[in-house]
């Protein structure tokens, strides 16, 4: 019995625009450390292990396995890069308060409760 699986975005992209092997995907990136090119093994690690985002989430490069090799697409690479790029036009996350600031705020809230409710 064969089950029909709905193709994912990257599969559709590979079928319509052509896929990229891992060496081809690696060549899409400029040289990195010590002016050395990105290796196909790095692309595989991005597929298998992903990268950790500042939020703690893990982001994986979308890819499919076909005939014993991995394929990805230009669009998947673009989504992977975009998801790692911070949005600078949104409000920045406020810095966490220091211990003394939290203590002062707790004392102020306690005084307010006493005034309002006589606690």
N, C-alpha and C positions, 0 to 999 in steps of 0.2 A: 504494500500500500504506500503510495507516495503522497505526502502532504504538500500542499501548495503554500509557500510562505510569501507574504507580501514583501517585495524588494524594498530595501532601505534606500535612503537618499543617495548614499555613495554608490550603491549598485546601479541605480538609474543613471547617475552621472557617468559612471564608467561605460555603461552601455551606449549612452548617447554621445559623449564627447571623447571617449577613450580613457583608459586607465593609465596610471603611472606605476611602474615597478618601484621598489624601494630605492635602487640606485638612481632612477630618473627623478624621484621625489627629492632625494638628497641634493641633486644638482640644482634644484630650484632655490636653494638657500645660499647666501653669500658665505665666504669663509668665516670661521668663528675664532676659536682660540688659537693663538700663535699663527694666524692666517692659514690654518689648515681647513680643508673642506669638511662639510658635514658628512659623516659616514652613513651608509645604509643601515648599519646596526643601530645608529641613533634613531633613525626613523622607526625601526622595529621596536625599540624601547618606548617610543612615544605611543605606538599602537598598543603594546602589551602592558606597560606600566603606567603610561601617561605622565603628566607633570602636575605638581601640586600648585594650586593657585593660592594667592594670599588669603583667601577665605578658608583655606583648608580643604577645599574640594579637589578632587583629582580629575583632570581633563585628559581624555584619550583622543588620539588622532583616529578618525574614522577610516576604516579599511575593511576589505573583504579578502577572504582566502579563496583562490581559484587555481585549480590544477597544481597544487603544491607550492604556490607562491602568493605573496601578499600584493594587493593592488589598492591604491588610493586614487584620489582625484584632485585636480587643481582646486575645485570648490571646497573639498574637505580640508586641504592645506590652508585655504583662506579662512575658513571657519575656525580652525585650530589656532591660527595666529590671532585672529580678531578676539577670540575668547580669552586670550592671555593679555590683551592690551587694555590697560585701565581707561575708563571713561573719564577724561579730565574735565568735561563740561558739567558733571554732576556735582552736587554738594559733597565735600569731603567728609569722611567719617570723623566725628569729634574725638579728640584725644581722651584717653581714659583719665578720670580724676585721680589725683594723688590721695594717699591715705589720709593726710591731714584735711584735705578738702572734703572727703567722704565723711570724716568724723565731724567736721563743722556742720555739714549739711544734716547729718543725723541729729546733732544737738539742736539745730534750729527747728527741725521737724518735731522733735520731742517737746520743745517749748510751745510750738504752735498747737500741738495736741492738748497740752496742759491748759492753755488759754481757752481753747474752744470747748473742751469737754470736761475740764476739771480733773483730768487724770493725773 
